[in-house]
Amino acid sequence: MSDELSISSFMRRKQLLDYVEQREQVSIAEICERFAVSPATARRDLEALSRDARIQRVHGGAIAIRNAPPEPPLAERSSKQADEKRRIGQAASQMISDGDTIFLGSGTTIFQVAKALQNHHNLTVITNSLLVMDALRNAAGIQLVGLGGILRPSEQSFIGHITELALSELRVDTVIMGIHAIDVAEGLTNDYLPETQTDRAILKIGQRVIIVADHTKCGRVSTAFVAPLTAITTLVSDDKVPPQFVSEVTAQGVHVLTV
């Protein structure tokens, strides 16, 4: 009898996972009606799926965890969400004061941050991104420090042991970096494992950490865990990010700015 119950629970949870993924968000009441189970059973099933990181538990129900697709090369991404990235870059740049020392990571949104910083004064910018170096190389008011390492051609950035050794010697007022995927439960994740350790090293050097990510990165999960959500201070995104996601991130003590 217990074996039958176990098999029945397994199959129901599998069907429930499919149901959540299809609907993207479901309530306890909807689960009870769809599967003819009690609220207590629905909650147990959701808790089991949540422990396995198959769904995200929210008040009164659950939402699907959306897996982020593989990130295309930087050149292919430059035209996607271009307006949103420009607005995000400008907003993030306004959070930087003249006289600050900052670290800029890599990516197309960070490139927009760098462009928006070109007229700042008495600013020290440290980066592992060739795009950022190119954007700021003629900026008169900026002292530019470039980190070497192993070049990742698709991202035009340096990563690896040499980069991480240099990072271990540095401390900055603010880190600004992009991320492939950001989720309340799963935190910051990316899809390129060799870059994970470099990203973690970057996160450690800033008194303040600002993540810049357009709405397509929010509520998604990728392959490699980088850091929990609480590792960051501020998330800057665009106005298409779901309000529920903003509320949940804010509840974790992270300031969210949408532009």
Secondary structure by P-SEA (a helix, b strand, c coil): caaaaaaaaaaaaaaaaaaaaaaccccaaaaaaaccccaaaaaaaaaaaaaaccccccccbbbbbcccccccccccccccaaaaaaaaaaaaaaaccccccbbbbbcaaaaaaaaaacccccbbbbbccaaaaaacccccccbbbbbbccccccccccccaaaaaaaaaccccbbbbcccbbbcccccccccccaaaaaaaaaacccbbbbbbccccccccccccccccccccbbbbcccccaaaaaaaaaacbbbbcc
